[in-house]
Amino acid sequence: MSSLIAQLPDNVTLVVLGITLVIILALLAIIGMFFKIWLRAKVSGAPVSFGTLVAMWLRKIPNALIVDSRIAASKAGLELTTDQLEAHFLAGGDVSQVVLSLIAAEKAGITMNFDRSCAIDLAVKGTGKTVLEAVRTSINPKVIDCPNPSSGKDKIEAVARDGISLKVRARVTVRTNLDRFVGGATEETVVARVGEGIVTSIGSAASHKDVLENPDNISKLVLGKGVDAATAFEIISIDIADVDVGVNIGAKLQTEQAEADKQVAQAKAEVRRAAAVANEQEMQARTQEMRAMVVEAEAQIPKAMAEAFRNGNLGIMDYTNYKNLIADTKMRESIAGEGGETSGEDPSV
C-alpha cells in the first residue's frame, strides 16, 4: 500500500503530461489546418483570428470562401466583416457574387450597400440570374428583342385605321434599376408593355403610310406611356428595327361580311322558294280535287238521262237532238284544232 502511495505522484505527472501533450498536438493540428488561410488573410490586410476560423469550421461554413471574399472586398476598399458574409451564406446566398457585385458597383460609381446586394442575390436565386449580372446591366445597358423570339413570333402585327396591317419588330435598350430590382417586374412585363404600346400606336394612326413615314412616332408614344413603371428596368430607348406591310385586313373583313350577307340572303331566298313550291303543290292538289269533283258530277248525267227516260220526262227526239248537238260540238272543236271528247262523256250512250 505504501508503495502505491509512493508511486502516485509519478502517475499523476504522467497523466498531466499526457493531457498536455494531447492539447499541444490538437493546437498544432488546428494551427496546421488553418495556418495557410490565416496567413493569407494576414498578409492581405484582412486578418481573421484562429478562433473565428475554428468557429466557421464548427458551423460548417467554408472558411476559405469567406476569407477569400473578404480579402477581395478589402483590396477593393470595402469593409466587410466575416459575420456579414457568414450570415448571407447561412441564408442561402452566393457570397462571392455579392462581393463581386459590390466591387463592380464601387468601380462604376454606383451607390450600393451590402444589404441591398444580399437582397438582390436572394431575389434572383433560382432564376438563373445573378446579382453581378444585375449590376453589370446597370452599367452596360442590355438590348431586348420585342417580341421575344422564344415566344415563336418574330414580329408584332397591328392594324392601322385604314385597314392595312403592319408587322413591326422593335429593340428595347434597358438598364437595371437597382432601387426597384427587388419586387420589380421582369423582362417579360417590359416586352408585353412595349408590344401593347406598339399596337396602340399603329391602331391610332390614320393611315399605315403615316407609320411607314415616321416610325419614330411609335417610340415616342410608347416611351410617353411609361411602360417601365414598377419594373426592375429603366428603358433608355426603343428602336423600330423593321416594319413590313401585311394584308388589307379591312378589305378582308368587308369581303367576309359581304360573303356572310350573301349567304343570309340566299338562305332567305331559299325559304321563300320553298314556300312558293309548297304553295304550288297545294294548289295542284286542290286542282286535282276539283277535277275529281267535276268527273264525279259528269258521271251523274247518264244516270239522270236514264231516269228521265223511265219517268217520261225525256223523249227519243230530245235524246236525238242532244246527240246531234254533241256531234256538232265535236266537229267544230275538230275544225278549230281543239279535238277531243268531252270529259266524262260515255261514247256508247
C-alpha positions in Angstrom: 0.0 0.0 0.0 2.8 2.3 0.9 4.5 1.6 -2.5 1.3 2.6 -4.4 1.2 5.9 -2.5 4.8 6.5 -3.3 4.2 5.9 -7.0 1.0 8.1 -7.1 2.7 11.4 -7.9 4.6 9.9 -10.8 1.3 8.6 -12.3 -0.4 12.0 -11.9 2.6 13.6 -13.5 2.3 11.2 -16.5 -1.4 11.9 -16.8 -0.9 15.6 -16.7 1.9 15.3 -19.2 -0.3 13.1 -21.5 -3.1 15.6 -21.4 -0.8 18.5 -22.0 0.7 16.6 -25.0 -2.8 15.9 -26.4 -3.7 19.6 -26.1 -0.5 20.6 -27.7 -1.0 18.2 -30.6 -4.6 19.4 -31.0 -3.4 23.0 -31.1 -0.7 22.1 -33.6 -3.3 20.3 -35.8 -5.6 23.3 -35.7 -2.8 25.6 -36.4 -1.7 23.4 -39.3 -5.2 23.2 -40.6 -5.9 26.9 -40.6 -2.4 28.4 -40.8 -2.4 28.9 -44.5 -5.8 30.6 -44.5 -4.9 32.7 -41.5 -1.6 33.7 -43.1 -3.2 34.5 -46.4 -5.7 36.8 -44.7 -2.9 38.4 -42.6 -0.6 39.3 -45.4 -3.6 40.5 -47.5 -4.6 43.1 -44.9 -7.8 41.4 -43.9 -6.8 39.4 -40.8 -9.0 36.7 -39.3 -8.4 35.2 -35.9 -7.9 31.5 -35.4 -11.0 31.5 -33.1 -13.1 32.8 -36.0 -11.7 30.2 -38.4 -12.4 27.4 -35.9 -16.0 28.7 -35.3 -16.7 28.8 -39.0 -15.4 25.2 -39.3 -17.7 24.1 -36.5 -20.6 25.8 -38.1 -19.8 24.0 -41.4 -19.1 27.2 -43.2 -16.4 27.1 -45.9 -13.9 29.4 -44.3 -11.7 29.6 -47.4 -14.7 31.1 -49.3 -15.4 33.7 -46.6 -11.8 34.7 -46.2 -11.1 35.0 -49.9 -14.3 37.0 -50.4 -13.3 39.3 -47.5 -9.8 39.7 -49.0 -11.3 40.7 -52.4 -13.6 43.2 -50.7 -10.7 44.7 -48.6 -8.5 45.1 -51.7 -11.3 47.0 -53.4 -11.7 49.3 -50.4 -14.8 47.7 -49.0 -15.0 46.9 -45.3 -16.9 43.7 -44.7 -16.9 41.6 -41.6 -16.8 37.8 -41.5 -20.1 37.9 -39.6 -21.8 39.7 -42.5 -20.5 37.2 -45.0 -21.3 34.2 -42.8 -24.9 35.4 -42.3 -25.5 35.7 -46.0 -24.0 32.3 -46.6 -26.3 30.7 -44.0 -29.3 32.5 -45.6 -28.5 30.6 -48.8 -26.9 33.4 -50.7 -23.9 33.4 -53.0 -21.2 35.3 -51.1 -18.7 35.5 -54.0 -21.4 37.0 -56.3 -22.4 39.6 -53.7 -18.8 40.7 -53.2 -18.1 40.9 -56.9 -21.2 42.9 -57.5 -20.2 45.4 -54.7 -16.8 45.7 -56.3 -18.3 46.3 -59.7 -20.7 48.9 -58.4 -17.9 50.6 -56.5 -15.7 50.9 -59.6 -18.6 52.2 -61.7 -19.6 54.8 -59.1 -23.0 53.2 -58.3 -24.2 53.6 -54.8 -25.0 50.1 -53.5 -24.6 48.7 -50.0 -24.1 45.2 -48.7 -27.7 44.7 -47.6 -29.2 45.6 -50.9 -26.8 43.4 -52.8 -27.7 40.5 -50.5 -31.4 41.2 -51.1 -31.0 41.2 -54.9 -28.9 38.0 -54.7 -31.6 36.2 -52.7 -34.3 37.5 -55.0 -32.7 36.2 -58.2 -31.9 32.8 -56.6 -33.2 30.0 -58.7 -33.9 32.2 -61.8 -30.6 31.5 -63.5 -29.5 35.1 -63.0 -27.1 36.7 -60.5 -26.7 39.9 -58.7 -23.5 40.5 -60.6 -25.5 40.4 -63.9 -27.9 43.0 -62.5 -25.1 45.3 -61.6 -23.4 44.8 -65.0 -26.7 45.5 -66.8 -27.0 48.7 -64.8 -23.5 49.7 -66.0 -23.8 48.3 -69.6 -27.3 48.6 -70.9 -29.0 45.4 -72.3 -30.9 45.1 -75.6 -34.2 43.1 -75.5 -36.0 42.0 -78.7 -39.7 42.7 -78.9 -41.3 40.3 -79.4 -39.1 37.7 -77.7 -38.0 35.2 -80.4 -38.5 32.4 -77.9 -42.3 33.1 -78.0 -42.4 31.8 -81.5 -43.2 35.2 -83.1 -40.7 37.4 -84.8 -42.9 40.5 -85.3 -45.9 42.3 -83.7 -48.8 42.7 -86.1 -51.2 45.6 -85.7 -53.8 47.3 -88.0 -54.0 51.0 -88.9 -57.3 52.8 -89.2 -57.2 52.4 -93.0 -57.4 48.6 -92.6 -53.8 47.8 -93.6 -51.8 45.6 -91.2 -48.2 46.3 -90.3 -45.7 43.9 -88.8 -43.1 45.5 -86.5 -40.0 44.3 -84.8 -38.5 46.5 -82.1 -35.3 46.5 -80.0 -35.6 47.9 -76.4 -32.5 49.1 -74.7 -32.8 48.8 -70.9 -30.6 49.0 -67.8 -31.2 47.6 -64.4 -32.9 49.9 -61.9 -31.3 48.6 -58.7 -33.7 50.6 -56.5 -36.7 48.6 -58.0 -34.9 45.3 -58.7 -36.3 43.6 -55.7 -40.1 43.3 -56.2 -40.0 44.9 -59.7 -41.5 43.3 -62.8 -39.2 41.3 -65.1 -38.3 41.5 -68.8 -41.4 39.7 -69.8 -43.5 42.6 -68.5 -41.4 45.1 -70.3 -41.8 43.2 -73.6 -45.5 42.9 -73.1 -46.0 46.6 -72.3 -43.9 47.6 -75.3 -45.8 45.3 -77.6 -49.1 46.8 -76.3 -47.8 50.3 -76.9 -46.8 49.4 -80.5 -50.3 48.0 -81.2 -51.9 51.1 -79.7 -49.7 53.5 -81.7 -50.3 51.7 -85.0 -54.0 51.4 -84.3 -54.4 55.1 -83.7 -52.6 56.1 -87.0 -55.0 57.3 -89.7 -53.0 55.5 -92.4 -50.3 52.9 -92.5 -48.3 55.3 -94.7 -48.0 57.6 -91.7 -46.4 54.9 -89.7 -44.0 54.0 -92.5 -43.0 57.6 -93.0 -42.4 58.3 -89.2 -41.7 55.0 -87.4 -40.2 57.0 -84.5 -43.7 58.1 -83.6 -44.2 54.6 -82.2 -41.1 55.0 -80.0 -42.3 58.4 -78.7 -45.8 57.2 -77.9 -44.5 54.0 -76.1 -41.9 55.9 -74.1 -44.5 58.5 -73.2 -46.7 55.8 -71.6 -44.1 55.0 -69.0 -44.0 51.3 -69.7 -41.0 50.8 -67.4 -43.0 51.8 -64.3 -42.8 49.4 -61.4 -40.3 47.2 -63.3 -36.8 46.2 -62.5 -35.5 48.1 -65.5 -35.2 51.6 -66.9 -35.9 51.9 -70.6 -33.2 54.0 -72.4 -34.6 53.8 -75.9 -37.0 51.9 -78.2 -35.8 51.5 -81.7 -38.0 50.2 -84.5 -35.8 47.7 -86.3 -38.1 46.6 -89.1 -41.6 47.4 -90.4 -43.4 45.3 -93.1 -46.7 45.9 -94.7 -49.1 43.0 -94.2 -52.5 42.2 -95.7 -55.5 44.6 -96.1 -57.4 43.4 -93.1 -60.2 46.0 -93.7 -60.9 44.7 -97.2 -60.7 41.1 -96.0 -63.2 41.8 -93.3 -65.5 43.6 -95.7 -65.3 40.6 -98.1 -66.1 38.2 -95.4 -69.0 40.3 -94.3 -70.3 40.5 -97.8 -70.0 36.8 -98.2 -71.9 36.3 -94.9 -74.6 38.7 -96.1 -74.9 36.8 -99.4 -75.3 33.5 -97.6 -78.0 35.1 -95.4 -79.8 36.4 -98.4 -79.5 33.1 -100.2 -80.9 31.3 -97.1 -83.9 33.7 -97.0 -84.5 33.3 -100.8 -84.4 29.5 -100.3 -87.0 29.8 -97.6 -89.3 31.9 -100.0 -88.7 29.4 -102.8 -89.6 26.5 -100.6 -92.8 28.3 -99.5 -93.7 29.0 -103.1 -93.1 25.4 -104.1 -95.2 24.2 -101.2 -98.0 26.7 -102.2 -97.8 25.4 -105.8 -98.1 21.8 -104.7 -101.1 22.7 -102.6 -102.8 24.5 -105.5 -102.2 21.5 -107.7 -103.7 19.2 -105.1 -106.7 21.4 -104.9 -107.0 21.4 -108.8 -107.0 17.7 -108.9 -109.6 17.6 -106.2 -111.8 20.0 -108.2 -111.3 17.9 -111.3 -112.3 14.8 -109.4 -115.5 16.6 -108.3 -116.2 17.5 -111.9 -115.7 14.0 -113.1 -118.0 12.8 -110.3 -120.7 15.3 -111.3 -120.4 14.3 -115.1 -120.8 10.7 -114.1 -124.3 11.5 -112.8 -125.5 12.7 -116.3 -126.2 9.3 -117.9 -128.0 8.2 -114.7 -130.1 11.3 -114.8 -130.9 10.8 -118.5 -131.9 7.2 -117.9 -134.1 8.2 -115.0 -135.7 10.9 -117.3 -136.4 8.2 -119.9 -138.1 6.0 -117.4 -140.2 8.8 -116.0 -141.2 10.0 -119.4 -139.5 13.4 -119.0 -137.2 12.8 -121.9 -138.3 11.6 -125.4 -136.4 9.9 -128.2 -136.4 13.1 -130.2 -134.9 15.0 -127.3 -132.2 12.5 -126.9 -131.6 12.6 -130.7 -131.2 16.4 -130.6 -128.9 16.1 -127.7 -126.6 13.6 -129.6 -126.7 15.8 -132.7 -125.7 18.8 -130.6 -122.8 16.8 -129.1 -121.7 15.7 -132.6 -121.8 19.2 -133.9 -119.8 20.5 -131.0 -117.1 17.8 -131.6 -116.9 18.7 -135.3 -116.5 22.3 -134.5 -113.8 21.6 -132.0 -112.0 19.3 -134.5 -112.1 22.0 -137.1 -110.8 24.6 -134.6 -107.9 22.3 -133.7 -109.3 21.6 -130.2 -110.2 18.0 -130.8 -111.1 15.7 -128.1 -114.1 14.2 -126.4 -116.0 15.9 -123.7 -114.5 14.9 -120.4 -116.6 12.3 -118.7 -118.9 11.6 -121.8 -119.7 7.9 -122.4 -119.4 7.4 -126.2 -121.6 4.3 -126.0 -124.7 6.2 -124.8 
